[in-house]
């Protein structure tokens, strides 16, 4: 099909609404080719397969040097500290660089500490989990606990684990599997005691 110069000019005028200006046919053809190429690119574009689109499940917020306080009757009861906190869309949190929790007695004095290499919060159950080298220290009774995993149920005010546990007291060391205690680590009980060493100090 042959397009003469006059019909090209008329088409160009209709597209660009420029009735007064005559443009050389070579320029008009170049403009038309550009329009055709752009239209073809959009027309040939395939729709994205939504099933292949990955949903982001990582943290949506990162906080540093975190301190979370919980008070009762104007007295601080617990204090959670972490160098880094990752928060997720469902409310869960992660403390990849470690976590420290302080517990205070009725007078507001520090009584117990929990330390872990890594920490996690399940928002749905409101239960914290410590992993790695987990240590609990009751400063009043001078007793220590060590395990590789420990849970803190904030609502029930208790700590527990199903892993191997070592408890050090001034007069003995107790080893066992599984343990439950109040969050202040004042009273505790083992699921299974595997060994006791008396008069170590």
C-alpha positions as CSV (number, residue, x, y, z in Angstrom):
1,X,0.0,0.0,0.0
2,X,1.4,3.4,-1.0
3,X,0.6,6.5,1.1
4,X,1.0,9.8,-0.7
5,X,2.3,12.9,1.0
6,X,-1.0,14.6,1.1
7,X,-2.8,11.8,3.0
8,X,0.1,11.6,5.5
9,X,-0.2,15.4,6.1
10,X,-3.9,15.1,6.7
11,X,-3.5,12.2,9.1
12,X,-0.8,14.1,10.9
13,X,-3.0,17.2,11.3
14,X,-5.9,15.0,12.7
15,X,-3.6,13.4,15.2
16,X,-1.8,16.5,16.4
17,X,-4.6,19.1,15.7
18,X,-2.2,21.4,13.9
19,X,-4.2,22.6,10.8
20,X,-2.1,25.6,10.0
21,X,1.4,24.0,9.8
22,X,2.6,21.9,6.9
23,X,5.3,19.4,8.0
24,X,7.6,17.6,5.5
25,X,6.4,14.1,4.8
26,X,9.7,12.5,6.2
27,X,9.2,14.1,9.6
28,X,5.6,13.0,9.7
29,X,6.5,9.4,8.8
30,X,9.1,9.4,11.6
31,X,6.5,10.6,14.1
32,X,4.0,8.0,13.0
33,X,6.6,5.2,13.2
34,X,7.4,6.3,16.8
35,X,3.7,6.2,17.7
36,X,3.3,2.7,16.1
37,X,6.3,1.4,18.0
38,X,5.1,2.7,21.4
39,X,1.6,1.3,20.8
40,X,3.0,-2.1,19.8
41,X,5.2,-2.2,22.9
42,X,2.2,-1.7,25.2
43,X,0.0,-4.0,23.1
44,X,2.4,-6.9,23.1
45,X,3.2,-6.7,26.9
46,X,2.2,-9.8,28.7
47,X,0.2,-9.6,32.0
48,X,2.2,-10.5,35.1
49,X,1.4,-13.8,36.7
50,X,0.2,-12.9,40.1
51,X,0.8,-16.4,41.4
52,X,4.5,-15.8,40.9
53,X,4.6,-12.5,42.9
54,X,6.3,-13.1,46.2
55,X,4.7,-11.6,49.3
56,X,7.1,-9.9,51.7
57,X,7.1,-11.6,55.0
58,X,10.1,-9.8,56.6
59,X,10.1,-7.1,59.3
60,X,8.4,-3.9,58.5
61,X,10.0,-1.9,61.3
62,X,13.5,-2.1,62.9
63,X,14.2,-0.4,66.2
64,X,17.5,0.1,68.0
65,X,18.4,0.4,71.7
66,X,14.9,-0.7,72.8
67,X,13.6,-0.3,76.4
68,X,10.1,-1.5,77.2
69,X,8.8,-0.9,80.7
70,X,5.8,-2.5,82.4
71,X,4.6,-0.8,85.6
72,X,1.9,-1.5,88.2
73,X,0.7,1.0,90.8
74,X,3.3,3.4,89.5
75,X,6.1,1.0,90.2
76,X,8.2,-0.6,87.4
77,X,7.7,-4.4,87.4
78,X,9.6,-5.4,84.3
79,X,12.1,-3.8,82.0
80,X,13.0,-5.4,78.6
81,X,16.2,-4.2,76.8
82,X,17.5,-5.1,73.4
83,X,20.1,-3.6,71.0
84,X,17.9,-4.4,68.0
85,X,14.2,-5.2,67.6
86,X,12.5,-6.4,64.4
87,X,8.7,-6.0,64.3
88,X,6.5,-7.9,61.9
89,X,3.1,-7.2,60.4
90,X,1.3,-9.8,62.6
91,X,2.7,-8.2,65.7
92,X,5.4,-10.7,66.4
93,X,8.9,-9.4,67.3
94,X,12.4,-10.7,67.2
95,X,15.6,-9.6,69.1
96,X,18.4,-11.0,66.9
97,X,21.2,-9.4,68.9
98,X,20.1,-10.6,72.3
99,X,17.6,-9.6,75.0
100,X,17.7,-8.7,78.7
101,X,14.7,-8.7,81.0
102,X,14.8,-7.2,84.5
103,X,12.2,-8.1,87.2
104,X,11.6,-5.8,90.1
105,X,10.1,-6.6,93.5
106,X,7.2,-4.8,95.2
107,X,9.5,-2.1,96.5
108,X,10.8,-1.5,93.0
109,X,14.2,-3.1,93.6
110,X,15.8,-5.3,91.0
111,X,15.4,-8.9,92.0
112,X,15.9,-11.2,88.9
113,X,17.4,-10.9,85.4
114,X,17.0,-13.0,82.3
115,X,19.5,-12.9,79.4
116,X,19.4,-14.7,76.1
117,X,21.5,-14.6,72.9
118,X,18.3,-14.2,70.8
119,X,14.7,-13.4,71.7
120,X,11.3,-13.8,70.1
121,X,7.8,-12.6,71.0
122,X,4.7,-14.4,69.8
123,X,2.1,-11.6,70.0
124,X,-0.9,-13.9,69.7
125,X,0.0,-15.8,72.9
126,X,2.1,-12.9,74.4
127,X,4.9,-15.4,75.2
128,X,8.6,-14.5,74.9
129,X,11.2,-17.1,74.0
130,X,14.9,-16.9,74.6
131,X,17.5,-19.0,72.7
132,X,21.2,-19.6,72.8
133,X,22.9,-19.1,76.1
134,X,19.9,-18.4,78.3
135,X,20.7,-17.3,81.9
136,X,18.4,-16.5,84.8
137,X,19.8,-14.9,88.0
138,X,17.8,-14.4,91.2
139,X,19.9,-11.8,93.0
140,X,18.1,-12.2,96.3
141,X,18.5,-16.0,96.6
142,X,21.8,-16.0,94.7
143,X,20.6,-18.8,92.5
144,X,21.2,-19.1,88.7
145,X,19.6,-21.0,85.9
146,X,21.2,-21.9,82.6
147,X,19.5,-23.5,79.5
148,X,19.5,-23.3,75.7
149,X,15.9,-22.3,75.5
150,X,13.4,-20.6,77.9
151,X,9.9,-19.3,77.7
152,X,8.4,-16.4,79.7
153,X,4.6,-16.4,79.8
154,X,3.9,-12.7,80.7
155,X,0.2,-13.3,81.5
156,X,0.8,-16.3,83.8
157,X,4.0,-14.7,85.3
158,X,6.0,-17.9,84.9
159,X,9.1,-19.2,83.1
160,X,9.5,-22.7,81.8
161,X,11.5,-24.9,79.4
162,X,11.5,-28.5,78.2
163,X,15.3,-28.4,77.5
164,X,18.2,-29.4,79.7
165,X,18.6,-27.1,82.7
166,X,21.3,-26.4,85.3
167,X,20.4,-24.6,88.5
168,X,23.2,-23.3,90.7
169,X,22.4,-22.5,94.4
170,X,24.9,-21.5,97.1
171,X,25.0,-25.1,98.5
172,X,24.3,-27.3,95.4
173,X,24.0,-27.7,91.7
174,X,20.9,-29.4,90.2
175,X,20.7,-30.7,86.7
176,X,17.6,-31.9,84.9
177,X,15.3,-31.9,81.9
178,X,12.3,-29.6,81.9
179,X,11.6,-26.9,84.5
180,X,8.9,-24.5,85.5
181,X,9.2,-21.5,87.9
182,X,7.6,-18.2,88.8
183,X,8.9,-15.3,86.7
184,X,11.1,-14.1,89.5
185,X,12.7,-17.6,89.8
186,X,12.0,-17.9,93.5
187,X,10.3,-21.3,93.5
188,X,10.9,-23.9,90.8
189,X,10.3,-27.5,90.0
190,X,12.0,-29.9,87.6
191,X,10.2,-32.3,85.2
192,X,13.1,-34.8,85.6
193,X,16.2,-34.4,87.8
194,X,19.3,-36.1,86.4
195,X,21.9,-35.1,89.0
196,X,22.6,-33.2,92.2
197,X,25.9,-32.0,93.5
198,X,25.9,-30.8,97.1
199,X,28.1,-28.4,99.1
200,X,29.8,-27.0,96.0
201,X,30.6,-23.7,97.7
